[in-house]
């Protein structure tokens, strides 16, 4: 499908690409809330059930890298249809799994087929729209990418509470079938070629590096990080895999990944910002959801609805940003989005057990709006000067960067949350002594340290306040990360709008 394609066919391809994007984006988070129900139904241990998430993440990360070569060799339409169909079948098998072994195997398949859906849908939309329309196209595509992870826990909780955990996976069946039919009917095939041989050594080295790193990041908190021999072994394997990949790729004539894409300044800066977006988007979700449940005491559905407010902010900004790109430089929008994101993280660092639901909603809406201002201009500018032949491979790299950012971000903030809570509790406990005059004022009947009930209540209060302190430190860490990324905007190319001979408006980069 090209930029000059009929509008009706292009609209259907857009709908199908969006459906595929939403399916894959939802499945990154939708299964999380159903894990306790799966554990009981499949008679799995806590360690075993965690592999339901780990297997999907690892398979998706490994299979993201070869998407460019596969699309070039076999055709983008054929690959897209196969991946959507495979993802749908794997989702159905997950819904019918009868043992933990079957579930992990089917989740591996789901992740492997799902890896291509987001980068392929992005590449398809970039090719389907003219240059002056790509800002709006990336806004449409970004809605699925950004809203999917945010809405996933809420939808998963609702399906699990009202039906069964199996519907978390079975809901993909009708969407997948309609998407396959739509792609077969309306999408055009791209040219294929077999001139570039597949670099098996480079692929396996990168797969080992990414796979080991993802397993390490996902299981680090559960295993105790570098106090565990498992985590040490995985980190060594990851380092070896990455070493052999780069050593081989930089010395062979036909590397697995075409490094020429990294000569494009805007694409490289786009990848760096995607790492930051992956960290902020998913790490903030990993903090806000348990904060509302464990500190504020909200039920999962209420917490999910409050978190969904961030999706509302994203939806509004992405509806506006396509038009804003025509009158405001992309880097100015990125700067505004990053500044607003840092401000909202500063607000979140001030959350307490007395924070109102409205305050959480306002901060979430503003943060969602800010991320939309960053996400769409970056995806537009990153591909503006990238050659068409590198577009699918570039989309895969941006997706991989965002996924790695999410894994790293979640691992860091959860590790800091656990360790920070312990340290804050110890600091607070130092002041709970008979020699602290402030304790005399607090020693009313409920908090009387001379009674067992009073000591238990003080322990609960100290644990709660220690958690609040640790959450605040994590939010500040994310704020500092965003602030540190702001100077990269100065390196981003200056975008401007220029008119072509046929009256179209196109994005040009200095």
Residue pairs with C-beta under 8 A, 6 or more apart in sequence:
1 9
1 10
1 13
1 124
1 127
1 128
1 186
1 187
1 188
2 127
2 128
2 188
3 127
3 128
3 129
3 130
3 131
3 133
4 130
5 13
5 128
5 188
9 186
10 128
10 129
12 182
12 185
12 186
13 124
13 128
13 182
13 183
13 186
13 187
14 125
14 128
14 137
14 140
15 182
16 179
16 182
16 183
16 186
16 187
17 120
17 121
17 124
17 125
17 141
18 121
18 140
18 141
18 143
18 144
19 175
19 178
19 179
19 182
20 80
20 84
20 87
20 117
20 118
20 120
20 121
20 179
21 117
21 118
21 121
21 122
21 141
21 144
21 145
21 148
22 144
22 147
22 148
22 175
23 84
23 87
23 91
23 114
23 117
23 172
23 175
23 176
23 179
24 87
24 114
24 117
24 118
24 148
25 118
25 144
25 145
25 146
25 147
25 148
25 149
25 152
26 148
26 149
26 151
26 152
26 155
27 56
27 91
27 110
27 114
27 152
27 172
28 56
28 57
28 148
28 149
28 152
28 406
29 148
29 149
29 152
29 153
29 156
29 285
30 152
30 153
30 155
30 156
30 168
31 38
31 52
31 53
31 56
31 156
31 168
31 169
32 53
32 152
32 153
32 156
33 153
33 156
33 157
33 160
33 300
34 156
34 159
34 160
34 165
34 168
35 49
35 50
35 52
35 53
37 160
37 164
37 165
38 44
38 49
38 52
38 103
38 165
39 45
39 46
39 49
41 165
42 49
42 97
42 98
42 99
42 100
42 103
43 99
43 100
44 100
47 222
48 100
48 104
49 100
50 218
50 219
50 222
51 100
51 104
52 100
52 103
52 104
52 107
53 218
54 214
54 215
54 218
54 219
55 104
55 105
55 107
55 108
55 111
56 107
56 108
56 110
56 111
56 114
57 111
57 214
57 218
57 403
57 407
58 108
58 111
58 210
58 211
58 214
58 215
58 218
59 107
59 108
59 109
59 110
59 111
59 112
59 115
60 111
60 112
60 114
60 115
60 403
61 115
61 210
61 211
61 214
61 400
61 403
61 404
61 407
62 112
62 115
62 207
62 210
62 211
63 111
63 112
63 113
63 115
63 116
64 115
64 116
64 119
64 396
64 399
64 400
64 403
65 203
65 206
65 207
65 210
65 256
65 257
65 396
65 400
66 198
66 203
66 256
67 79
67 115
67 116
67 119
67 120
67 392
67 393
67 395
67 396
68 257
68 258
68 390
68 392
68 393
68 394
68 396
69 196
69 198
69 256
69 393
70 79
70 116
71 79
71 120
71 123
71 190
71 392
72 192
72 193
72 196
72 389
72 392
73 192
73 193
73 194
73 196
73 198
74 192
75 189
75 190
75 191
75 192
76 120
76 123
76 124
76 189
76 190
76 392
77 183
77 187
77 188
77 189
77 190
78 189
79 116
79 120
80 116
80 117
80 120
80 121
80 124
80 183
80 187
81 180
81 183
81 184
82 113
83 113
83 114
83 115
83 116
83 117
83 120
84 113
84 117
84 176
84 179
84 180
84 183
85 176
85 180
86 109
86 112
86 113
87 110
87 113
87 114
87 117
87 172
87 176
88 172
88 173
88 175
88 176
88 177
88 179
88 180
89 109
90 106
90 107
90 109
90 110
90 113
90 114
91 110
91 169
91 170
91 172
91 173
91 176
92 169
92 170
92 172
92 173
93 102
93 106
93 109
94 103
94 106
94 107
94 110
94 169
95 166
95 167
95 168
95 169
95 170
95 173
96 166
97 103
97 106
115 399
116 396
118 145
118 395
118 399
119 392
119 395
119 396
119 398
119 399
120 392
120 395
121 141
121 144
122 138
122 141
122 379
122 395
122 398
122 399
123 391
123 392
123 395
124 187
125 137
125 138
125 140
125 141
126 134
126 137
126 138
126 383
126 391
126 395
127 190
127 388
127 391
128 137
129 136
129 137
130 504
130 506
131 384
131 504
131 506
131 507
132 326
132 497
132 504
132 505
132 506
132 507
134 380
134 383
134 384
134 507
135 321
135 322
135 323
135 325
135 326
135 376
135 377
135 380
135 507
136 322
136 323
137 322
138 322
138 376
138 379
138 380
139 318
139 319
139 321
139 322
139 372
139 376
140 318
141 379
142 314
142 318
142 372
142 375
142 376
142 379
143 314
143 315
143 318
145 375
146 281
146 311
146 314
146 318
146 368
146 371
146 372
146 375
147 311
147 314
147 315
149 281
149 282
149 285
150 285
150 307
150 308
150 310
150 311
150 314
150 368
151 308
151 311
153 285
153 289
153 300
153 304
153 307
154 301
154 304
154 305
154 307
154 308
155 171
156 168
157 300
157 301
157 304
158 301
158 304
159 165
159 167
159 168
159 171
160 167
160 168
161 301
196 254
197 254
198 256
199 248
199 249
199 252
199 254
199 255
199 256
201 244
201 248
202 245
202 248
202 249
202 252
202 255
202 256
202 257
203 256
205 241
205 242
205 244
205 245
205 248
206 241
206 242
206 245
206 256
206 257
207 241
208 237
208 238
208 240
208 241
209 237
209 238
209 239
209 240
209 241
209 242
209 245
210 238
210 241
210 400
210 404
211 241
212 234
212 235
212 237
212 238
212 241
213 234
213 235
213 238
213 242
213 404
213 407
214 407
215 234
216 231
216 234
216 235
216 238
217 407
217 408
217 410
217 411
218 407
218 411
219 230
219 231
219 234
220 231
220 411
220 415
221 411
221 414
221 415
221 418
223 230
223 231
224 231
225 231
225 415
226 232
226 235
245 256
248 255
249 255
249 256
249 257
249 259
250 259
257 393
257 397
258 390
258 393
260 390
261 267
261 386
261 390
261 393
261 394
261 397
262 268
264 385
264 386
265 491
265 493
266 381
266 382
266 384
266 385
266 386
266 492
266 493
266 509
267 382
267 383
267 385
267 386
267 394
269 382
269 488
269 491
269 492
270 378
270 379
270 381
270 382
270 398
271 382
271 397
271 398
271 401
272 401
272 485
272 488
273 334
273 374
273 378
273 485
273 488
274 378
274 398
274 401
274 402
274 405
275 401
275 402
275 404
275 405
275 408
276 405
276 481
276 482
276 485
277 371
277 374
277 375
277 378
277 402
277 405
278 401
278 402
278 403
278 404
278 405
278 406
278 407
278 408
278 409
279 405
279 406
279 408
279 409
279 412
279 478
279 481
280 341
280 345
280 371
280 409
280 478
280 481
280 482
281 371
281 406
282 405
282 406
282 409
282 410
283 406
283 409
283 410
283 412
283 413
283 474
283 478
284 345
284 348
284 367
284 475
284 478
285 307
286 409
286 410
286 413
286 414
287 348
287 413
287 417
287 471
287 474
287 475
288 307
288 348
288 360
288 364
289 303
289 304
289 307
291 351
291 471
292 298
292 302
292 303
292 306
292 307
292 360
293 299
293 300
293 303
294 467
295 353
295 464
295 467
295 468
295 471
296 353
296 355
298 306
298 357
306 357
306 360
306 361
306 364
307 364
309 360
309 361
309 364
309 365
309 368
310 364
310 365
310 367
310 368
310 371
311 368
312 365
312 368
313 364
313 365
313 366
313 367
313 368
313 369
313 370
313 372
314 368
314 369
314 371
314 372
315 368
315 372
316 368
316 369
316 372
317 337
317 368
317 369
317 370
317 371
317 372
317 373
317 376
318 372
318 375
318 376
321 333
321 372
321 373
321 376
321 377
322 376
324 333
325 333
325 376
325 377
325 380
325 495
325 507
326 497
326 505
327 497
329 494
329 495
329 496
330 377
330 378
330 380
330 381
330 492
330 495
330 507
331 377
331 381
331 489
331 490
331 492
331 493
331 494
331 495
333 373
333 374
333 376
333 377
334 373
334 374
334 377
334 378
334 489
334 492
335 486
335 489
336 370
336 373
337 370
337 371
337 372
337 373
337 374
337 375
337 377
338 370
338 374
338 482
338 485
338 486
338 489
339 370
339 486
340 366
340 367
340 369
340 370
340 373
341 367
341 370
341 371
341 374
341 482
342 479
342 482
342 483
342 486
343 366
344 363
344 364
344 366
344 367
344 370
345 367
345 475
345 476
345 478
345 479
345 482
346 475
346 476
346 479
347 359
347 363
347 366
348 363
348 475
349 472
349 473
349 475
349 476
349 479
350 472
351 359
351 360
351 468
351 471
351 472
351 475
352 468
353 464
353 468
377 495
379 398
380 507
381 492
381 493
381 495
381 507
381 509
382 394
382 398
383 391
383 394
383 395
384 493
384 495
384 507
384 508
384 509
385 493
385 509
386 394
409 478
412 477
413 474
413 477
413 478
416 470
416 473
416 474
416 477
417 467
417 470
417 471
417 474
420 469
420 470
420 473
420 474
421 463
421 466
421 467
421 469
421 470
422 466
423 470
424 465
424 466
424 467
424 469
424 470
425 462
425 463
425 466
428 462
428 465
428 466
429 462
431 438
432 439
432 449
432 458
432 462
433 439
434 449
439 449
443 449
443 454
445 454
446 453
446 454
446 457
447 454
447 457
447 458
447 461
448 454
449 455
449 458
493 509
493 510
494 509
494 510
495 507
495 508
495 509
496 507
496 508
496 510
497 505
497 506
497 507
497 508
498 505
498 506
498 508
499 505
499 506
500 506
